[in-house]
Amino acid sequence: MRLRSLAATATAAIVAVTLAGCYVPPTPDEIEALHASFVASQSATPSITAEGPIVTYSPDPVEEETHLSYIATANESAIDVYTEPNGDVQQTIAAADVLTVPDSTPLTFLVETRATGWYQVYLPVRPNGTTGWVRADDVSVTTTNYWVEVDITHFTLTAYLGTVQVFQTAIGVGRDDRPTPGGVYYIRELLQVPDPQSIYGPYAYGLSGFQPVLDEFNGGEAIIGMHGTNDPSSIGKYVSSGCIRMPNDAITELATEVGLPLGTPVYIDQL
């Protein structure tokens, strides 16, 4: 859910995490070498002239060598979104309307498809899964090989770099009357919580999706997120109002060591 009066934070370090009894993680050197090979094999400014899809997203990503995703960041604090290339303006997305700390966090989107001079992007608006087209001249485009899979049924969250699992933790998810919605989302912001002993733990990722049952939560938008918790007993249960909870040490490692960039795709399975 929306967190208020939080400070933004960013992270770039890439290291493996150790979760005893879950899996044998790759070594930090292996992860860094894999990431370096991905970066070396990709252009920093991907071509925008090719027609058709960049990648087809689904809750169960097709196995590929790199799981490459494109991330579009608005050049300004607001951006016009169109119904189609050279079509009508569908809406204007402003950082102040969709980010907790708009002056410190870039306005970022996950790209779905592209056409000459245009990108179709997922939007952080209702209803979940809404997309629209933005002009290539209005955004800067980067790529990532990170992606996150949330398994509601088995209460696990797993982060991957390409096909390599680099992080996994047990989680708590939305209860029956306030479920965590399945679908394709992306990380819109990373927040450091002033009081790490709060209900959100020390860090919280805001996602691009919304709780489908609630219109608001605690006086703000009912945005779903991934965060820590001051109630460890809630892990492994259907207990939240739609957000994804994890132990505080796990969210700390994910936020400060794994280094998921804004725009990273998050696939939440359907119950």
BELQUI-V805468 format. One record per residue. N is the residue number from 1. D_LAST is the distance of its C-alpha to the last C-alpha in whole Angstrom. Layout:
N:D_LAST
N:D_LAST
//
This chain:
1:21
2:24
3:26
4:30
5:33
6:32
7:34
8:32
9:32
10:32
11:32
12:33
13:33
14:32
15:32
16:29
17:28
18:28
19:26
20:28
21:26
22:23
23:25
24:28
25:28
26:30
27:34
28:34
29:37
30:34
31:32
32:35
33:36
34:33
35:32
36:36
37:36
38:33
39:35
40:38
41:37
42:36
43:38
44:37
45:38
46:36
47:37
48:36
49:38
50:36
51:34
52:31
53:28
54:28
55:24
56:21
57:18
58:15
59:11
60:13
61:17
62:19
63:22
64:25
65:28
66:27
67:24
68:26
69:25
70:27
71:28
72:30
73:32
74:34
75:38
76:38
77:36
78:35
79:34
80:35
81:32
82:32
83:31
84:32
85:35
86:38
87:36
88:36
89:35
90:32
91:32
92:33
93:31
94:33
95:32
96:33
97:30
98:27
99:29
100:30
101:33
102:34
103:37
104:36
105:32
106:32
107:31
108:28
109:26
110:24
111:25
112:24
113:27
114:31
115:34
116:37
117:38
118:34
119:31
120:28
121:25
122:22
123:23
124:22
125:22
126:21
127:19
128:16
129:17
130:21
131:23
132:27
133:30
134:32
135:36
136:36
137:39
138:37
139:35
140:36
141:33
142:32
143:30
144:28
145:26
146:24
147:20
148:17
149:14
150:11
151:9
152:7
153:7
154:10
155:12
156:14
157:15
158:17
159:20
160:22
161:25
162:25
163:24
164:25
165:23
166:25
167:23
168:20
169:19
170:17
171:15
172:14
173:12
174:11
175:12
176:11
177:13
178:13
179:9
180:9
181:9
182:7
183:11
184:14
185:16
186:19
187:21
188:24
189:26
190:27
191:28
192:30
193:30
194:34
195:33
196:31
197:31
198:29
199:25
200:24
201:26
202:29
203:27
204:24
205:22
206:22
207:19
208:19
209:17
210:17
211:15
212:14
213:16
214:19
215:22
216:23
217:23
218:26
219:28
220:27
221:24
222:20
223:19
224:17
225:18
226:18
227:21
228:23
229:23
230:26
231:24
232:23
233:22
234:19
235:18
236:15
237:14
238:12
239:15
240:16
241:16
242:13
243:15
244:15
245:17
246:19
247:23
248:26
249:27
250:24
251:24
252:28
253:27
254:25
255:27
256:30
257:30
258:28
259:28
260:26
261:27
262:26
263:24
264:22
265:19
266:16
267:13
268:9
269:7
270:4
271:0
//
